């Protein structure tokens, strides 16, 4: 299932991770596992935030994705199922045929 992971990083922990050069390593370790379709970074509610779209193959994979953000960056993590245009069109066809 395609999901959007939003990770709002604690400012102090993220500052420390940047200073110690561990932020890049944390992101790389997660990205190597999930192979994101897209990843964008910006500020949300005054916090460094990652917006990462990837395929969640099984719900049991959530801890391997979320825990590095929780433990290493003190992040607030949100996982949201999302669709691309093809998914929406296919879903609308299914809806119309009911």
VOPAGU-2260 file (C-alpha; in pm, 1 decimal, decimal comma):
REM VOPAGU-2260
SITE   aa  ch    i         X         Y         Z
SITE  UNK   A    0       0,0       0,0       0,0
SITE  UNK   A    1     132,8     343,1     -91,1
SITE  UNK   A    2     168,0     561,1     217,1
SITE  UNK   A    3     287,7     908,1     302,2
SITE  UNK   A    4     514,2     918,0     604,7
SITE  UNK   A    5     534,1    1260,3     762,4
SITE  UNK   A    6     815,7    1292,2    1017,7
SITE  UNK   A    7     822,0    1617,1    1215,6
SITE  UNK   A    8    1163,6    1622,2    1383,2
SITE  UNK   A    9    1232,7    1759,5    1728,7
SITE  UNK   A   10    1443,1    2072,9    1672,8
SITE  UNK   A   11    1706,0    2002,7    1939,2
SITE  UNK   A   12    1752,3    1637,6    1838,5
SITE  UNK   A   13    1763,3    1729,3    1467,9
SITE  UNK   A   14    2017,7    2006,9    1537,3
SITE  UNK   A   15    2235,6    1755,0    1721,7
SITE  UNK   A   16    2195,5    1498,1    1441,4
SITE  UNK   A   17    2301,5    1757,7    1184,3
SITE  UNK   A   18    2600,2    1870,1    1392,1
SITE  UNK   A   19    2709,6    1509,7    1449,8
SITE  UNK   A   20    2644,4    1420,6    1083,3
SITE  UNK   A   21    2403,9    1141,9    1180,8
SITE  UNK   A   22    2088,8    1282,6    1015,8
SITE  UNK   A   23    2207,6    1181,5     669,9
SITE  UNK   A   24    2298,9     832,8     796,0
SITE  UNK   A   25    1958,5     789,4     961,6
SITE  UNK   A   26    1775,2     891,7     644,0
SITE  UNK   A   27    1995,5     669,6     427,2
SITE  UNK   A   28    1936,5     366,1     648,9
SITE  UNK   A   29    1558,7     411,5     631,1
SITE  UNK   A   30    1559,5     493,8     259,0
SITE  UNK   A   31    1772,8     187,8     179,4
SITE  UNK   A   32    1499,4     -27,7     336,3
SITE  UNK   A   33    1187,4     143,0     199,7
SITE  UNK   A   34    1312,2     270,9    -137,2
SITE  UNK   A   35    1081,6     575,2    -142,9
SITE  UNK   A   36     888,6     675,9    -451,6
SITE  UNK   A   37     942,0    1039,8    -350,0
SITE  UNK   A   38    1087,4    1232,0     -57,2
SITE  UNK   A   39    1056,3    1601,7      15,4
SITE  UNK   A   40    1168,3    1809,5     311,1
SITE  UNK   A   41    1044,5    2139,4     446,8
SITE  UNK   A   42     913,0    2310,9     756,6
SITE  UNK   A   43     571,0    2229,8     903,5
SITE  UNK   A   44     450,9    2394,6    1221,4
SITE  UNK   A   45     802,5    2530,9    1271,7
SITE  UNK   A   46     965,7    2187,5    1263,7
SITE  UNK   A   47    1192,8    2020,7    1008,9
SITE  UNK   A   48     963,8    1776,7     834,4
SITE  UNK   A   49    1014,3    1492,2     589,5
SITE  UNK   A   50     731,5    1394,0     352,7
SITE  UNK   A   51     815,9    1047,2     225,1
SITE  UNK   A   52     602,2     836,7     -11,2
SITE  UNK   A   53     675,6     464,8     -20,5
SITE  UNK   A   54     514,4     123,6     -59,3
SITE  UNK   A   55     432,6     -31,4     279,3
SITE  UNK   A   56     428,6    -401,2     201,1
SITE  UNK   A   57     307,8    -517,3     543,1
SITE  UNK   A   58     186,5    -345,3     860,2
SITE  UNK   A   59     456,9    -529,4    1053,9
SITE  UNK   A   60     712,3    -315,1     864,7
SITE  UNK   A   61     593,1       2,4    1040,6
SITE  UNK   A   62     838,2     -22,7    1334,3
SITE  UNK   A   63    1139,1     -61,2    1103,0
SITE  UNK   A   64    1031,9     257,1     925,6
SITE  UNK   A   65     910,9     468,9    1217,1
SITE  UNK   A   66    1145,5     376,8    1503,8
SITE  UNK   A   67    1457,1     549,1    1363,7
SITE  UNK   A   68    1257,7     873,1    1341,5
SITE  UNK   A   69    1121,1     828,8    1695,0
SITE  UNK   A   70    1442,8     717,0    1861,2
SITE  UNK   A   71    1707,6     916,8    1678,9
SITE  UNK   A   72    1518,3    1236,8    1595,7
SITE  UNK   A   73    1238,0    1255,6    1852,4
SITE  UNK   A   74     999,7    1289,7    1559,6
SITE  UNK   A   75     623,6    1300,0    1553,5
SITE  UNK   A   76     540,6    1039,5    1287,0
SITE  UNK   A   77     222,6    1018,6    1080,8
SITE  UNK   A   78     147,3     743,0     827,3
SITE  UNK   A   79    -130,3     816,8     580,2
SITE  UNK   A   80    -253,9     590,8     297,6
SITE  UNK   A   81    -234,2     787,3     -29,5
SITE  UNK   A   82    -312,1     735,0    -398,3
SITE  UNK   A   83    -166,7     860,4    -723,6
SITE  UNK   A   84    -390,0     962,9   -1014,0
SITE  UNK   A   85    -402,3     610,7   -1159,1
SITE  UNK   A   86    -515,1     473,8    -821,1
SITE  UNK   A   87    -789,0     736,3    -792,0
SITE  UNK   A   88    -916,3     664,1   -1142,1
SITE  UNK   A   89    -920,5     287,1   -1078,4
SITE  UNK   A   90   -1101,6     343,3    -748,0
SITE  UNK   A   91   -1361,2     565,3    -912,0
SITE  UNK   A   92   -1425,2     298,5   -1177,1
SITE  UNK   A   93   -1478,6      41,1    -901,0
SITE  UNK   A   94   -1712,7     278,1    -720,4
SITE  UNK   A   95   -1913,9     347,5   -1036,2
SITE  UNK   A   96   -1959,0     -24,5   -1106,6
SITE  UNK   A   97   -2121,7     -89,0    -764,8
